[in-house]
Amino acid sequence: MKTLTTVLRLNEAEALSMALEREGIKSFLPDLFTAQANPFLSTVLGGIRVQVNANDYDKAIQIATEFLKVRQETNTNDAENLPEWKCPNCGEIVDGTFGCCWNCETENRC
Ligand SMILES: [Zn+2]
């Protein structure tokens, strides 16, 4: 058994596990029960380990690398879809995650 990677979130570990399974690679999440019982503990432990059989490792690492890359790009795109905007009413710079100005409550994209 070899540790392929460690991820911080349980849903990420499960998604990676499923991606590997689609390619016919059985993976193991030895920290799964710990993480389910205490979601914060996995962060303390430094992540949830995703392990595979040693003879699957070379193929699995390619799948995992691709998987994590796509994940990162998706996250980056999400952030870019929400640029800061300047309130047309009071001129405040408002975080892209807010649709309304925090200062004067003028709506931007609502
Ligand atoms: Zn404003």
Backbone and ligand atoms as CSV (ligand in chain L), in Angstrom:
chain,resi,resn,atom,element,x,y,z
A,1,MET,N,N,0.842,-1.201,0.000
A,1,MET,CA,C,0.000,0.000,0.000
A,1,MET,C,C,0.876,1.250,0.000
A,2,LYS,N,N,0.544,2.163,-0.904
A,2,LYS,CA,C,1.308,3.418,-0.944
A,2,LYS,C,C,0.354,4.596,-0.828
A,3,THR,N,N,0.785,5.632,-0.125
A,3,THR,CA,C,-0.027,6.838,-0.024
A,3,THR,C,C,0.153,7.663,-1.296
A,4,LEU,N,N,-0.946,7.854,-1.980
A,4,LEU,CA,C,-0.944,8.568,-3.244
A,4,LEU,C,C,-0.835,10.062,-3.002
A,5,THR,N,N,-1.711,10.552,-2.137
A,5,THR,CA,C,-1.742,11.970,-1.808
A,5,THR,C,C,-2.547,12.146,-0.533
A,6,THR,N,N,-2.518,13.337,0.006
A,6,THR,CA,C,-3.411,13.654,1.116
A,6,THR,C,C,-4.226,14.875,0.728
A,7,VAL,N,N,-5.495,14.836,1.034
A,7,VAL,CA,C,-6.364,15.971,0.741
A,7,VAL,C,C,-6.983,16.441,2.046
A,8,LEU,N,N,-7.402,17.688,2.058
A,8,LEU,CA,C,-7.878,18.259,3.314
A,8,LEU,C,C,-9.367,18.014,3.552
A,9,ARG,N,N,-10.090,17.791,2.474
A,9,ARG,CA,C,-11.537,17.656,2.640
A,9,ARG,C,C,-11.996,16.246,2.326
A,10,LEU,N,N,-12.948,15.811,3.118
A,10,LEU,CA,C,-13.500,14.476,2.972
A,10,LEU,C,C,-14.131,14.287,1.588
A,11,ASN,N,N,-14.877,15.280,1.131
A,11,ASN,CA,C,-15.545,15.125,-0.170
A,11,ASN,C,C,-14.528,15.061,-1.314
A,12,GLU,N,N,-13.372,15.683,-1.098
A,12,GLU,CA,C,-12.321,15.623,-2.106
A,12,GLU,C,C,-11.702,14.224,-2.141
A,13,ALA,N,N,-11.496,13.661,-0.961
A,13,ALA,CA,C,-10.955,12.303,-0.870
A,13,ALA,C,C,-11.898,11.315,-1.549
A,14,GLU,N,N,-13.179,11.492,-1.321
A,14,GLU,CA,C,-14.158,10.582,-1.905
A,14,GLU,C,C,-14.267,10.774,-3.408
A,15,ALA,N,N,-14.186,12.020,-3.856
A,15,ALA,CA,C,-14.246,12.298,-5.299
A,15,ALA,C,C,-13.032,11.707,-6.012
A,16,LEU,N,N,-11.866,11.834,-5.393
A,16,LEU,CA,C,-10.650,11.264,-5.975
A,16,LEU,C,C,-10.740,9.740,-6.006
A,17,SER,N,N,-11.252,9.199,-4.925
A,17,SER,CA,C,-11.427,7.754,-4.844
A,17,SER,C,C,-12.330,7.242,-5.970
A,18,MET,N,N,-13.377,7.984,-6.248
A,18,MET,CA,C,-14.305,7.607,-7.319
A,18,MET,C,C,-13.646,7.742,-8.697
A,19,ALA,N,N,-12.847,8.813,-8.854
A,19,ALA,CA,C,-12.145,9.017,-10.122
A,19,ALA,C,C,-11.192,7.853,-10.391
A,20,LEU,N,N,-10.541,7.371,-9.337
A,20,LEU,CA,C,-9.619,6.236,-9.479
A,20,LEU,C,C,-10.385,4.959,-9.812
A,21,GLU,N,N,-11.512,4.814,-9.161
A,21,GLU,CA,C,-12.319,3.615,-9.369
A,21,GLU,C,C,-12.822,3.518,-10.807
A,22,ARG,N,N,-13.136,4.702,-11.397
A,22,ARG,CA,C,-13.577,4.719,-12.796
A,22,ARG,C,C,-12.491,4.167,-13.721
A,23,GLU,N,N,-11.225,4.321,-13.286
A,23,GLU,CA,C,-10.109,3.801,-14.082
A,23,GLU,C,C,-9.729,2.387,-13.650
A,24,GLY,N,N,-10.539,1.823,-12.794
A,24,GLY,CA,C,-10.306,0.446,-12.360
A,24,GLY,C,C,-9.285,0.301,-11.251
A,25,ILE,N,N,-9.018,1.388,-10.542
A,25,ILE,CA,C,-8.036,1.331,-9.451
A,25,ILE,C,C,-8.748,1.423,-8.106
A,26,LYS,N,N,-8.507,0.430,-7.289
A,26,LYS,CA,C,-9.113,0.427,-5.959
A,26,LYS,C,C,-8.269,1.293,-5.036
A,27,SER,N,N,-8.936,2.202,-4.337
A,27,SER,CA,C,-8.196,3.053,-3.408
A,27,SER,C,C,-8.712,2.858,-1.992
A,28,PHE,N,N,-7.922,3.306,-1.052
A,28,PHE,CA,C,-8.255,3.138,0.357
A,28,PHE,C,C,-8.107,4.470,1.080
A,29,LEU,N,N,-9.044,4.731,1.957
A,29,LEU,CA,C,-9.001,5.967,2.739
A,29,LEU,C,C,-8.907,5.594,4.216
A,30,PRO,N,N,-7.695,5.358,4.687
A,30,PRO,CA,C,-7.532,4.877,6.065
A,30,PRO,C,C,-8.016,5.872,7.121
A,31,ASP,N,N,-8.108,7.133,6.738
A,31,ASP,CA,C,-8.531,8.151,7.710
A,31,ASP,C,C,-10.011,8.481,7.603
A,32,LEU,N,N,-10.714,7.730,6.744
A,32,LEU,CA,C,-12.108,8.060,6.453
A,32,LEU,C,C,-12.965,8.132,7.711
A,33,PHE,N,N,-12.856,7.118,8.562
A,33,PHE,CA,C,-13.743,7.062,9.721
A,33,PHE,C,C,-13.399,8.144,10.735
A,34,THR,N,N,-12.114,8.407,10.876
A,34,THR,CA,C,-11.682,9.498,11.751
A,34,THR,C,C,-12.246,10.821,11.247
A,35,ALA,N,N,-12.151,11.018,9.925
A,35,ALA,CA,C,-12.592,12.278,9.333
A,35,ALA,C,C,-14.105,12.427,9.426
A,36,GLN,N,N,-14.824,11.314,9.255
A,36,GLN,CA,C,-16.278,11.379,9.348
A,36,GLN,C,C,-16.715,11.682,10.779
A,37,ALA,N,N,-16.006,11.079,11.727
A,37,ALA,CA,C,-16.360,11.263,13.128
A,37,ALA,C,C,-16.031,12.672,13.602
A,38,ASN,N,N,-14.958,13.234,13.057
A,38,ASN,CA,C,-14.534,14.561,13.479
A,38,ASN,C,C,-13.878,15.293,12.311
A,39,PRO,N,N,-14.677,16.030,11.564
A,39,PRO,CA,C,-14.174,16.696,10.351
A,39,PRO,C,C,-12.986,17.623,10.603
A,40,PHE,N,N,-12.865,18.129,11.805
A,40,PHE,CA,C,-11.789,19.066,12.087
A,40,PHE,C,C,-10.481,18.340,12.366
A,41,LEU,N,N,-10.600,17.114,12.828
A,41,LEU,CA,C,-9.422,16.348,13.200
A,41,LEU,C,C,-8.546,16.064,11.989
A,42,SER,N,N,-9.179,15.815,10.839
A,42,SER,CA,C,-8.408,15.485,9.641
A,42,SER,C,C,-7.486,16.634,9.257
A,43,THR,N,N,-7.947,17.865,9.509
A,43,THR,CA,C,-7.112,19.027,9.237
A,43,THR,C,C,-5.924,19.035,10.185
A,44,VAL,N,N,-6.185,18.703,11.435
A,44,VAL,CA,C,-5.126,18.645,12.439
A,44,VAL,C,C,-4.097,17.588,12.064
A,45,LEU,N,N,-4.587,16.456,11.556
A,45,LEU,CA,C,-3.704,15.352,11.172
A,45,LEU,C,C,-2.920,15.669,9.915
A,46,GLY,N,N,-3.281,16.753,9.233
A,46,GLY,CA,C,-2.579,17.119,8.022
A,46,GLY,C,C,-3.228,16.568,6.781
A,47,GLY,N,N,-4.446,16.100,6.890
A,47,GLY,CA,C,-5.172,15.671,5.699
A,47,GLY,C,C,-5.635,14.235,5.772
A,48,ILE,N,N,-6.408,13.869,4.779
A,48,ILE,CA,C,-6.950,12.518,4.662
A,48,ILE,C,C,-6.119,11.778,3.618
A,49,ARG,N,N,-5.559,10.660,4.004
A,49,ARG,CA,C,-4.698,9.922,3.081
A,49,ARG,C,C,-5.515,9.136,2.060
A,50,VAL,N,N,-5.083,9.206,0.837
A,50,VAL,CA,C,-5.651,8.374,-0.222
A,50,VAL,C,C,-4.566,7.388,-0.628
A,51,GLN,N,N,-4.832,6.102,-0.420
A,51,GLN,CA,C,-3.819,5.086,-0.682
A,51,GLN,C,C,-4.256,4.127,-1.777
A,52,VAL,N,N,-3.283,3.589,-2.473
A,52,VAL,CA,C,-3.560,2.584,-3.506
A,52,VAL,C,C,-2.553,1.445,-3.361
A,53,ASN,N,N,-2.847,0.332,-4.020
A,53,ASN,CA,C,-1.885,-0.765,-4.075
A,53,ASN,C,C,-0.630,-0.305,-4.804
A,54,ALA,N,N,0.508,-0.800,-4.357
A,54,ALA,CA,C,1.791,-0.348,-4.902
A,54,ALA,C,C,1.871,-0.534,-6.414
A,55,ASN,N,N,1.302,-1.607,-6.939
A,55,ASN,CA,C,1.398,-1.826,-8.390
A,55,ASN,C,C,0.426,-0.969,-9.197
A,56,ASP,N,N,-0.494,-0.291,-8.533
A,56,ASP,CA,C,-1.381,0.668,-9.213
A,56,ASP,C,C,-0.841,2.091,-9.148
A,57,TYR,N,N,0.237,2.265,-8.372
A,57,TYR,CA,C,0.669,3.608,-7.993
A,57,TYR,C,C,0.980,4.505,-9.193
A,58,ASP,N,N,1.735,3.967,-10.151
A,58,ASP,CA,C,2.163,4.796,-11.285
A,58,ASP,C,C,0.985,5.325,-12.090
A,59,LYS,N,N,0.002,4.468,-12.306
A,59,LYS,CA,C,-1.183,4.910,-13.056
A,59,LYS,C,C,-2.024,5.860,-12.188
A,60,ALA,N,N,-2.123,5.520,-10.922
A,60,ALA,CA,C,-2.958,6.301,-10.008
A,60,ALA,C,C,-2.434,7.725,-9.829
A,61,ILE,N,N,-1.109,7.869,-9.817
A,61,ILE,CA,C,-0.538,9.203,-9.584
A,61,ILE,C,C,-0.861,10.126,-10.758
A,62,GLN,N,N,-0.938,9.556,-11.957
A,62,GLN,CA,C,-1.312,10.362,-13.130
A,62,GLN,C,C,-2.761,10.832,-13.023
A,63,ILE,N,N,-3.624,9.914,-12.612
A,63,ILE,CA,C,-5.040,10.253,-12.466
A,63,ILE,C,C,-5.226,11.306,-11.374
A,64,ALA,N,N,-4.514,11.110,-10.266
A,64,ALA,CA,C,-4.624,12.035,-9.139
A,64,ALA,C,C,-4.100,13.422,-9.505
A,65,THR,N,N,-2.984,13.463,-10.228
A,65,THR,CA,C,-2.397,14.740,-10.630
A,65,THR,C,C,-3.373,15.504,-11.512
A,66,GLU,N,N,-3.940,14.788,-12.480
A,66,GLU,CA,C,-4.914,15.398,-13.385
A,66,GLU,C,C,-6.145,15.866,-12.611
A,67,PHE,N,N,-6.613,15.017,-11.722
A,67,PHE,CA,C,-7.796,15.310,-10.912
A,67,PHE,C,C,-7.600,16.582,-10.079
A,68,LEU,N,N,-6.445,16.679,-9.414
A,68,LEU,CA,C,-6.195,17.820,-8.539
A,68,LEU,C,C,-5.974,19.097,-9.349
A,69,LYS,N,N,-5.408,18.942,-10.545
A,69,LYS,CA,C,-5.186,20.088,-11.419
A,69,LYS,C,C,-6.526,20.679,-11.874
A,70,VAL,N,N,-7.413,19.797,-12.298
A,70,VAL,CA,C,-8.742,20.230,-12.731
A,70,VAL,C,C,-9.469,20.914,-11.586
A,71,ARG,N,N,-9.336,20.327,-10.389
A,71,ARG,CA,C,-9.963,20.912,-9.205
A,71,ARG,C,C,-9.487,22.340,-8.978
A,72,GLN,N,N,-8.167,22.505,-9.065
A,72,GLN,CA,C,-7.564,23.810,-8.797
A,72,GLN,C,C,-8.018,24.837,-9.828
A,73,GLU,N,N,-8.054,24.394,-11.105
A,73,GLU,CA,C,-8.480,25.303,-12.163
A,73,GLU,C,C,-9.929,25.718,-11.967
A,74,THR,N,N,-10.741,24.766,-11.535
A,74,THR,CA,C,-12.147,25.054,-11.269
A,74,THR,C,C,-12.271,26.101,-10.170
A,75,ASN,N,N,-11.495,25.912,-9.118
A,75,ASN,CA,C,-11.529,26.859,-8.001
A,75,ASN,C,C,-11.088,28.255,-8.444
A,76,THR,N,N,-10.030,28.286,-9.249
A,76,THR,CA,C,-9.513,29.564,-9.721
A,76,THR,C,C,-10.559,30.272,-10.578
A,77,ASN,N,N,-11.206,29.507,-11.454
A,77,ASN,CA,C,-12.228,30.097,-12.311
A,77,ASN,C,C,-13.380,30.670,-11.500
A,78,ASP,N,N,-13.744,29.976,-10.441
A,78,ASP,CA,C,-14.811,30.479,-9.578
A,78,ASP,C,C,-14.463,31.857,-9.040
A,79,ALA,N,N,-13.213,31.992,-8.602
A,79,ALA,CA,C,-12.775,33.263,-8.021
A,79,ALA,C,C,-12.768,34.362,-9.078
A,80,GLU,N,N,-12.371,33.990,-10.298
A,80,GLU,CA,C,-12.292,34.996,-11.351
A,80,GLU,C,C,-13.666,35.446,-11.837
A,81,ASN,N,N,-14.655,34.591,-11.597
A,81,ASN,CA,C,-16.014,34.961,-11.997
A,81,ASN,C,C,-16.623,36.004,-11.073
A,82,LEU,N,N,-15.939,36.259,-9.956
A,82,LEU,CA,C,-16.487,37.197,-8.983
A,82,LEU,C,C,-15.489,38.327,-8.725
A,83,PRO,N,N,-15.281,39.191,-9.698
A,83,PRO,CA,C,-14.332,40.293,-9.499
A,83,PRO,C,C,-14.901,41.352,-8.550
A,84,GLU,N,N,-14.001,42.100,-7.948
A,84,GLU,CA,C,-14.441,43.233,-7.134
A,84,GLU,C,C,-15.153,44.240,-8.042
A,85,TRP,N,N,-16.077,44.966,-7.496
A,85,TRP,CA,C,-16.741,45.999,-8.291
A,85,TRP,C,C,-16.830,47.283,-7.489
A,86,LYS,N,N,-16.906,48.367,-8.211
A,86,LYS,CA,C,-16.953,49.676,-7.562
A,86,LYS,C,C,-18.395,50.149,-7.525
A,87,CYS,N,N,-18.840,50.535,-6.358
A,87,CYS,CA,C,-20.225,50.969,-6.203
A,87,CYS,C,C,-20.468,52.269,-6.985
A,88,PRO,N,N,-21.467,52.253,-7.883
A,88,PRO,CA,C,-21.733,53.457,-8.688
A,88,PRO,C,C,-22.292,54.610,-7.850
A,89,ASN,N,N,-22.765,54.293,-6.666
A,89,ASN,CA,C,-23.390,55.319,-5.829
A,89,ASN,C,C,-22.395,56.017,-4.905
A,90,CYS,N,N,-21.606,55.210,-4.161
A,90,CYS,CA,C,-20.719,55.816,-3.168
A,90,CYS,C,C,-19.249,55.601,-3.480
A,91,GLY,N,N,-18.941,54.757,-4.512
A,91,GLY,CA,C,-17.555,54.593,-4.922
A,91,GLY,C,C,-16.761,53.589,-4.111
A,92,GLU,N,N,-17.400,52.880,-3.184
A,92,GLU,CA,C,-16.703,51.874,-2.402
A,92,GLU,C,C,-16.360,50.661,-3.278
A,93,ILE,N,N,-15.208,50.015,-3.009
A,93,ILE,CA,C,-14.865,48.760,-3.678
A,93,ILE,C,C,-15.513,47.616,-2.884
A,94,VAL,N,N,-16.301,46.834,-3.592
A,94,VAL,CA,C,-17.061,45.780,-2.924
A,94,VAL,C,C,-16.564,44.412,-3.392
A,95,ASP,N,N,-16.386,43.507,-2.459
A,95,ASP,CA,C,-15.964,42.146,-2.770
A,95,ASP,C,C,-16.936,41.497,-3.749
A,96,GLY,N,N,-16.388,40.720,-4.711
A,96,GLY,CA,C,-17.200,40.112,-5.755
A,96,GLY,C,C,-18.251,39.132,-5.252
A,97,THR,N,N,-18.069,38.614,-4.055
A,97,THR,CA,C,-19.042,37.664,-3.529
A,97,THR,C,C,-20.313,38.374,-3.057
A,98,PHE,N,N,-20.255,39.692,-2.915
A,98,PHE,CA,C,-21.435,40.459,-2.513
A,98,PHE,C,C,-22.100,41.092,-3.729
A,99,GLY,N,N,-23.414,40.994,-3.809
A,99,GLY,CA,C,-24.147,41.588,-4.916
A,99,GLY,C,C,-24.583,43.004,-4.609
A,100,CYS,N,N,-24.504,43.382,-3.338
A,100,CYS,CA,C,-24.949,44.703,-2.923
A,100,CYS,C,C,-23.814,45.414,-2.182
A,101,CYS,N,N,-23.768,46.702,-2.303
A,101,CYS,CA,C,-22.737,47.485,-1.625
A,101,CYS,C,C,-22.927,47.396,-0.112
A,102,TRP,N,N,-21.825,47.078,0.591
A,102,TRP,CA,C,-21.911,46.942,2.046
A,102,TRP,C,C,-22.079,48.309,2.706
A,103,ASN,N,N,-21.730,49.349,1.987
A,103,ASN,CA,C,-21.722,50.694,2.567
A,103,ASN,C,C,-23.088,51.371,2.437
A,104,CYS,N,N,-23.639,51.419,1.209
A,104,CYS,CA,C,-24.885,52.149,1.013
A,104,CYS,C,C,-26.019,51.244,0.506
A,105,GLU,N,N,-25.688,49.931,0.352
A,105,GLU,CA,C,-26.677,48.928,-0.032
A,105,GLU,C,C,-27.232,49.119,-1.433
A,106,THR,N,N,-26.501,49.846,-2.271
A,106,THR,CA,C,-26.871,49.908,-3.678
A,106,THR,C,C,-26.633,48.528,-4.300
A,107,GLU,N,N,-27.555,48.069,-5.075
A,107,GLU,CA,C,-27.419,46.750,-5.691
A,107,GLU,C,C,-26.664,46.875,-7.012
A,108,ASN,N,N,-25.768,45.904,-7.222
A,108,ASN,CA,C,-24.989,45.892,-8.447
A,108,ASN,C,C,-25.574,44.930,-9.471
A,109,ARG,N,N,-25.642,43.670,-9.070
A,109,ARG,CA,C,-26.042,42.658,-10.042
A,109,ARG,C,C,-27.253,41.881,-9.568
A,110,CYS,N,N,-27.980,42.422,-8.612
A,110,CYS,CA,C,-29.110,41.662,-8.055
A,110,CYS,C,C,-30.287,41.703,-9.051
L,1,ZN,ZN,ZN,-22.289,52.078,-2.145
